[in-house]
Amino acid sequence: MKRQGSILHGTRKGYFVSLVFVAACFSLLVLAGSSDRSAHAQIAVQNQGYMPFTDEPISYRTRQVNDPVAKLQKQIDTGQVHLDYEPQFGYLKSVLAKLDIPLSSQTLVFSKTSFQFRKISPQTPRALYFNDDVYIGFVHDGKALEIISFDPMQGAIFYLLDVNKTPHPTFQRAELDCSQCHIVPATRNVPGVLVRSIFSTPTGTQVLRSPSFITGHESPLKERWGGWYVTGTHGNQSHMGNVVVPDGQSADQLDRAAGANLMQLDGRFDPSFYPARDSDIVAQLVLAHQTQMHNLITQTNYKTRLALYAEANRNKSAGPPFGSLSDEAKEKFQRPAEDLLRYLLFTNEVPLGAEIKGTSGFAEEFVSRGPRDSRGRSLRDFDLRTRIFKYPCSYLIYSEDFDAIPSPAKEYVYRRLHEILTGRDQSPDFAKLSSQDRQTILEILLATKSNLPAEWQALRKQLHQANRIPGPRRPLQSSNSK
């Protein structure tokens, strides 16, 4: 479990904003054309040990992006798509519909972790919505929608959409500058996303001298969702959601029992401020898993590109055969690729202690998306009794982000995944995966995942001939399939 101190930023001249998504703290600077400022930022990034994402081969600020929001903007610019505006929620509902983000994904965070923090409190929480690729933040009576959209090559791309009605709505990219909020160890030192849990005061600020927790599927429930509302049932398990630490009291006096198993949030805020009434616990579980999975994919992508770029430059000087990779270069991308593999397979997932049920219908909608094999099995199927998913392999393996991982690292992940699922790797690190888990995940991937390596395709052919693997089946809802 990772802990992180409290960081809270306001606004300042130069359009400095602190955009916080999924209870994280991302400081974003919309650059005003200052070359001096950019130079100082790059020096700071180097001094802080972050990856040089502004330079070649990443070129985060200058490389053209093709994320879902960038694609939507092109459709708006050409007149193919029109965003509808309504006085109460502005462009929110229309943006969610155009990006295929379900309302049932709504989660509500009342900690003051956004540049619009003055508008956020337990009485006016910030609403977050997400699908496999995009996160949307909505603040009641706020100035802008806050958006993070994942580009297959560049990772998290940050946008703002003004809430005021305009003839031509424009998603303004908020270019990253040096900051200790949006590129931190908790995001794997890449532009990323995270879920943060704090001990909240009645106003939504963090209790002084209290810890905070970065949340993934490796987090115990007792350290999750501080500063968030959570609706749903979870048995005798406790978490930090729905409650605050009374003024003058310490963090260890948080009454977790008072926030347990809430089915509705009546009386805590005005529900008419939001298009949905829930902050679904199942959506919270998926959100925590997905954010760190996104960061691991981006980290593996970046480190592989950096290693290959450095190796190519070294080869030019030293003269080894073009395309050869040294052991040093391989190690630079195999380490993050191994971390990605382990998270992909939920190796350190904290077991659930009781059955979990949501309130918004998110679970049913989430399950309906994505590919299934002919037996009806999907990596999106839930367990929600002892673990989150029935088949512990992340559905983000179908994402464009995963497919865009450069070949050496992606080949490494597939090779290791093949070793584990076929049972050749029986190391203790993967002991949680039963032989049945491995076989089922392998069969689902062979039936539903495209562009598998030759080793996988040979196995698919072999199992088909032995009538041991079913063919693919159309997804129940294909709009979000990869």
VENGILIN-V213193 format. One record per backbone hydrogen bond with DSSP energy under -1.0 kcal/mol. NH is the residue of the N-H (numbers start at 1). CO is the residue of the C=O. E is the energy in kcal/mol with one decimal. If there is no record, write none. Layout:
NH,CO,E
NH,CO,E
This chain:
4,212,-1.2
12,16,-1.0
16,12,-1.6
17,28,-2.6
19,26,-1.5
24,21,-1.8
26,19,-1.8
28,17,-3.0
29,175,-1.2
30,15,-1.1
31,29,-1.0
38,34,-2.0
39,35,-2.4
40,36,-2.6
41,37,-2.3
42,38,-2.2
43,39,-2.1
44,40,-2.4
45,41,-2.6
46,42,-2.2
47,43,-2.5
48,44,-2.0
49,46,-1.1
50,45,-1.8
53,51,-2.6
59,55,-3.3
60,53,-3.0
63,59,-2.7
71,67,-2.3
72,68,-2.2
73,69,-2.5
74,70,-1.8
75,71,-1.7
76,72,-2.2
77,73,-2.7
78,74,-1.8
79,76,-1.0
80,75,-1.7
81,75,-1.6
86,90,-1.4
90,86,-2.3
92,89,-2.1
95,91,-2.8
96,92,-2.6
97,93,-2.2
98,94,-2.6
99,95,-2.0
101,96,-2.9
105,102,-1.5
106,103,-2.0
107,128,-2.0
109,126,-2.7
110,227,-2.6
111,227,-1.4
112,204,-2.4
113,111,-2.3
117,114,-1.4
119,116,-2.1
120,117,-1.5
126,109,-3.1
127,138,-2.8
128,107,-2.8
129,136,-2.2
131,134,-1.8
135,148,-2.9
136,129,-2.9
137,146,-3.5
138,127,-3.0
142,139,-2.3
145,161,-2.8
146,137,-2.4
147,159,-2.4
148,135,-2.4
149,157,-2.6
150,133,-2.5
151,155,-2.8
155,151,-2.0
156,191,-1.2
157,149,-2.1
159,147,-2.8
160,172,-2.0
161,145,-1.8
163,143,-1.9
172,160,-2.9
174,158,-2.4
187,184,-2.0
188,185,-1.8
189,184,-2.7
190,187,-1.0
192,182,-1.4
197,213,-2.8
198,226,-1.9
201,205,-2.9
204,201,-1.6
207,199,-3.1
210,207,-1.4
213,197,-2.6
214,2,-2.4
215,195,-2.8
219,216,-1.6
223,220,-1.9
224,221,-2.0
228,225,-1.9
229,108,-2.8
231,279,-2.7
232,262,-3.2
233,357,-2.0
237,234,-1.4
240,224,-2.5
242,228,-2.9
245,200,-3.4
249,246,-2.2
253,250,-2.0
254,251,-1.8
256,254,-1.4
259,256,-1.4
260,257,-1.3
268,265,-1.9
273,270,-1.8
274,271,-1.7
281,231,-2.3
284,280,-1.9
285,281,-2.0
286,282,-2.3
287,283,-2.7
288,284,-2.1
289,285,-1.9
290,286,-3.0
291,287,-2.2
292,288,-1.2
293,289,-1.8
294,290,-2.6
295,291,-1.8
296,292,-2.2
297,293,-2.1
298,294,-2.4
299,295,-2.8
300,296,-2.3
301,297,-2.3
302,298,-3.0
303,299,-2.8
304,300,-1.9
305,301,-2.3
306,302,-2.7
307,303,-2.2
308,304,-2.7
309,305,-2.2
310,306,-2.5
311,307,-2.4
312,308,-2.3
313,309,-2.0
314,310,-2.2
315,311,-2.7
316,312,-1.7
317,313,-1.2
318,314,-3.2
319,315,-2.5
324,321,-1.9
330,326,-2.2
331,327,-2.3
332,328,-1.3
334,330,-2.5
335,331,-1.7
337,333,-1.7
338,334,-2.3
339,335,-2.0
340,336,-2.5
341,337,-2.4
342,338,-2.3
343,339,-2.1
344,340,-2.8
345,341,-1.6
346,343,-1.6
347,342,-2.3
349,346,-1.5
350,217,-2.2
352,386,-2.2
356,384,-2.7
357,233,-2.0
365,361,-2.1
366,362,-3.2
367,363,-2.2
368,364,-1.3
369,366,-1.3
370,477,-1.2
372,473,-1.0
373,377,-2.0
374,471,-2.4
376,373,-2.4
381,378,-1.5
383,388,-2.4
384,387,-1.9
390,381,-2.1
393,391,-2.3
394,344,-2.2
397,394,-1.5
398,395,-1.9
399,396,-1.3
403,399,-2.0
404,400,-1.6
405,402,-1.5
410,406,-2.3
411,407,-3.2
412,408,-1.5
413,409,-2.5
414,410,-2.5
415,411,-2.4
416,412,-2.6
417,413,-2.7
418,414,-2.5
419,415,-2.0
420,416,-2.2
421,417,-2.7
422,418,-1.9
424,419,-1.3
425,419,-2.1
430,427,-1.8
431,428,-1.9
433,430,-1.4
438,434,-2.5
439,435,-2.2
440,436,-2.6
441,437,-2.7
442,438,-2.4
443,439,-2.4
444,440,-2.6
445,441,-2.6
446,442,-2.6
447,443,-1.6
448,444,-1.7
449,445,-2.7
457,453,-2.3
458,454,-2.5
459,455,-1.5
460,456,-2.7
461,457,-2.4
462,458,-2.2
463,459,-2.7
464,460,-2.3
465,461,-2.2
466,462,-1.3
467,464,-1.5
468,463,-2.9
473,372,-2.3
481,478,-1.5
